[in-house]
Amino acid sequence: MKHFSEGEGIMREKETTQLRKNAKRLRSDMTEAEWALWYHLRAKRFCGIKFYRQKIVGNYIADFLSLNPKLIIELDGSQHAEQIEYDRIRTAYLEEQAFTVIRFWNDEVLRDINMVLDVIFDAIHNDFPSPSENP
């Protein structure tokens, strides 16, 4: 078990509080693309799977997250073209936590939601073994 000094503990608590505030703000200020996708993912509408939006994982906030299967869906706007290295590090961390991460551009969601849903469907079903593969 890792022990933190009092100062480190206070800093971690402040970081966690700030992450929670950011996640709450992001849930209330969703982009048009996020709302479009959330319509299909919310309330177990998509394949009966529970998705969360703006969920904290470590020091990051995932746009959409499912725990079973362990899937994160990220929607990227134009700002992501300038933060490629940050996104690569972030994705590597999320994958280290055993999540599959798939990314879409906002305009892909707005232009062709059916294609986006097909990719998500394939990601979900490729993670589960078929009945014939079960021991």
C-alpha positions in Angstrom: 0.0 0.0 0.0 1.4 3.4 -0.9 1.4 6.0 1.8 1.2 9.7 1.0 2.6 12.5 3.1 -0.1 14.9 4.3 0.8 17.4 1.6 0.7 14.8 -1.2 -2.7 13.5 0.1 -4.1 17.0 0.0 -2.8 17.5 -3.5 -4.3 14.2 -4.7 -7.6 15.1 -3.1 -7.6 18.5 -4.8 -6.8 16.8 -8.2 -9.7 14.3 -7.7 -12.1 17.1 -6.7 -11.0 19.1 -9.8 -11.5 16.0 -12.0 -15.0 15.4 -10.7 -15.9 19.1 -11.3 -14.5 18.8 -14.9 -16.5 15.6 -15.5 -19.7 17.2 -14.2 -19.1 20.3 -16.4 -18.4 18.1 -19.5 -21.6 16.1 -18.8 -23.6 19.4 -18.8 -21.7 20.9 -21.8 -21.7 18.0 -24.2 -21.0 18.7 -27.9 -23.6 18.1 -30.6 -21.7 14.9 -31.6 -21.7 13.7 -28.0 -25.4 14.2 -27.6 -26.0 12.4 -30.9 -24.0 9.4 -29.8 -25.3 9.5 -26.2 -28.9 9.2 -27.5 -28.0 5.7 -28.8 -25.8 4.6 -25.8 -27.8 5.8 -22.9 -30.2 3.7 -20.8 -28.7 0.4 -22.1 -30.3 1.1 -25.5 -27.2 -0.2 -27.4 -26.9 -4.0 -27.1 -28.2 -3.8 -23.5 -24.9 -2.4 -22.3 -24.6 0.2 -19.6 -22.5 3.1 -20.8 -21.4 6.1 -18.6 -20.5 9.5 -20.0 -17.6 11.6 -18.9 -16.3 8.9 -16.5 -13.0 9.3 -14.6 -10.3 6.7 -15.2 -7.1 7.5 -13.3 -6.2 11.1 -14.2 -8.4 11.1 -17.4 -12.0 11.6 -18.2 -13.4 9.2 -20.8 -16.2 10.5 -23.1 -18.1 7.2 -22.9 -17.2 4.1 -20.9 -18.6 0.6 -20.5 -17.3 -1.7 -17.8 -18.6 -4.9 -19.4 -17.1 -5.0 -22.0 -14.3 -2.7 -21.0 -14.7 -0.2 -23.8 -14.0 3.5 -24.0 -15.4 5.6 -26.9 -13.7 8.9 -27.5 -15.1 11.7 -29.7 -12.5 14.1 -31.0 -12.9 17.6 -32.2 -10.4 19.7 -34.2 -8.3 20.4 -31.0 -7.2 16.8 -31.1 -5.2 17.3 -34.3 -2.9 19.4 -32.2 -2.6 17.1 -29.2 -1.7 13.8 -30.9 1.1 12.9 -28.4 -1.2 13.6 -25.4 -3.9 11.4 -26.9 -1.4 8.6 -27.6 -0.2 8.7 -24.0 -3.8 8.8 -22.7 -4.9 5.9 -24.9 -1.9 3.9 -23.8 -2.8 4.4 -20.1 -6.5 3.5 -20.7 -5.4 0.3 -22.6 -3.1 -0.5 -19.6 -6.3 -0.5 -17.6 -7.6 -3.2 -19.9 -10.0 -1.0 -21.8 -10.4 -1.1 -25.6 -10.3 2.5 -26.8 -12.0 3.5 -30.1 -12.0 7.1 -31.4 -14.2 9.0 -33.8 -14.1 12.5 -35.1 -17.1 14.6 -34.2 -18.0 15.0 -37.8 -18.0 11.2 -38.4 -20.7 11.0 -35.7 -22.7 13.8 -37.1 -22.3 12.6 -40.7 -22.7 8.9 -40.4 -24.0 7.7 -37.0 -24.8 4.3 -38.4 -21.2 3.7 -39.4 -20.1 4.7 -35.9 -22.6 2.4 -34.2 -21.5 -0.4 -36.5 -17.9 0.0 -35.4 -18.9 0.1 -31.8 -21.0 -3.0 -32.3 -18.1 -4.8 -33.9 -15.8 -3.8 -31.1 -18.2 -5.1 -28.5 -18.8 -8.4 -30.2 -15.2 -9.0 -31.1 -14.3 -8.9 -27.4 -16.7 -11.6 -26.5 -15.9 -15.3 -27.4 -18.6 -17.0 -29.4 -20.4 -19.8 -27.6 -18.4 -22.4 -29.5 -15.1 -20.8 -28.2 -16.2 -21.1 -24.5 -14.5 -24.0 -22.6 
